[in-house]
């Protein structure tokens, strides 16, 4: 039986900090095979595990790393960056008004037109329909209240929420370093 070779593009490396924990869970800290090999040759990472896949140049053959660890510990951020993605992750990719996961945007609980700021404490994930229905109204005017009060999450909060959404693909060599409960539905 013929087995087509696996393209190198299908061989990302899981990147671990020097303490062997992933740099991030969501999005999962992955590097392309090119970036991984560059880091290996620059002596910035240790190879922890490898794929069966080999890449060649005219003078060298190299097995692609599947897991690498940084040689120097990178201190995690104390507080997460305020980004659209992190707002969605904090709110578990659900509209805070109706619970839908479709067509998410973010909504200013106190509208900007009424002095609301774009901050962790005033922004929630909202589906486009709810965002449009609420418009520039205050929650009590629209009769729409967020399911959870907006707040600034900790990095650990985001990591915990990220574990609820495992990627579609997890290579076997990564499993000892990842802590998703694959029995739970997101």
N, C-alpha and C positions, 0 to 999 in steps of 0.2 A: 504494500500500500504506500502511495506517495504522500508525504507530508510537506506541504508548502512551508518554506522557511518563514519564520516570524520576522516581520519588518522591525528594524531597530526602533522606529517611532512607537511601536507597541510595547516598548520596554523602559518605562520611566523608572526612576529610582526613588524609593522612599527616603526622605532626608530626616535623620534624627539629630537632635542636639548632642552635645558631648556626654550628656547623662542618659542617652539612649531613649529619650522621649521624642515623639514627633515634634517638629517645630510648630505645626498647627494641625488640627484635625479637620477643620472645615474653613476653607478648602484644605484638603490633605496636602501636606508638604511633599510635593513631588518635583523632581527635576527631569528634564529631557535627558536622553542618553548622551547628547553632546555636552551639555552643561556638567553632567556627572563626570564624564571622562576628563574634561578640562580641570575640574576640581581635584580629581585624582592626580593628574600630572602636575598640578601646582602644589600638591601635598597638603591640601586643606581638609581632606576627609580620609577616613579609614573605610575600607570596603568590609562590610559585614556579611553580605550574601551576594551571590551572583546568579544571573540567568544562565541557561544553557546556550544562549545566543552569543555568537562571536562576531566581532567586526574586525576587518583587516585593512591594513594599509600596505604599501609595497614592502615595508620592512618589519611590520609587527602585527601580531594577532592578539586580540584582547577580548576577554569575556566581559559582557556588559554587567555592571553592578546592579543588583536589584534593591539593596539596602546599603546606605552609607551613613556614617556618623561624622559630625563635624569634629575636628581636632580641638577647636577652641569653643568653649561654652558661650552661647549667646543668651544673655539675660532676657527673659521674656518681658514684654511691655507690662507696665503696672496697670494701665487702663487702656481699653481698646479704642481704636480710632473710630470716630463717628463717620460711618459710611452707610450708604443705602443697604449694602449687603449685610453689614453688621446689625442694622435695625431689623432687617428681615430675619436674621438668625436669632436675635434676641426674642423676637415675637414668633419664633418657630415656623416661619413662612406661612403664617395664617393672618387673614384679615382680622383685625382686632374688633371689628364691628359685627361681622357675620360668620367668621370662621373659614371662609373660602381660601383656597390656596391658589386660585386662578388670577392671572392678570394683576399681580401686586404692584402697588405704588406706595408712596408714603404720604401720610396725612399729618398736617399740623393740627393738633387737638384744639389749640387756640389759634385760629387762622392768622396768617401773617398780616392780613388786612386789619386785624384787630390787635396788633402788637405782639403776636406770637413769634417766638424765636425758633430757629432751626437748631434744636438741641435735643439731647437724649430725653430730657424731661417733657418735651412737647411734641415729639414725632412718634407715630406708630405706623405699622404696616397696615395698609388698607387696600382692598380690591378696588379696581377702577370704578365699579358701580357704586360702592359705598362712598368713595371719595367724591364722586360726582354728586351723589344725593346729599351729602353733608355740605359740600361747597364751602362757602365762606361763613358758615354759621358756627356758633359755639355749640358744644355738645348738648346743653339743655335746650337750646333753640331748635336743634335738629332732632332731638329725642334719641340721639345716638351717643353711646358711651363706650369707650374702649373696654374690652374684657379684662385687660390688665393695665394698671397704671404705668405710663411710660417712666422709665428710670434708666440711669447709667448702669449697664451691666458690668460685672467684673470679667476679666479674661477667663476665669474659671467658669462663669456662667455661660459664656459663649462656647467654650470647649465642651461643656456638658450638653448644651443644646446641639452642637455639631455632631456629637456621638449618636444622636437620634436619627441622623441622616447619613448612614454609611454609603460610600461610593458604590456604583454599580459593579465595579471590578476591584477586587483585592487579591493581589498575588499571594500565594501560599507563604512565601518568604517574609511577608510583611506582618503576618498574623500575630507573631509573638510580641510585636511592638505596638499593636493597636488594641483598643479596648472598647469595641462596639459590642453591644448585646445584639447579635444578629437575629435573635428570636423576637425582638420587639419590632412592631411596626411603627414607622415615624408618625 
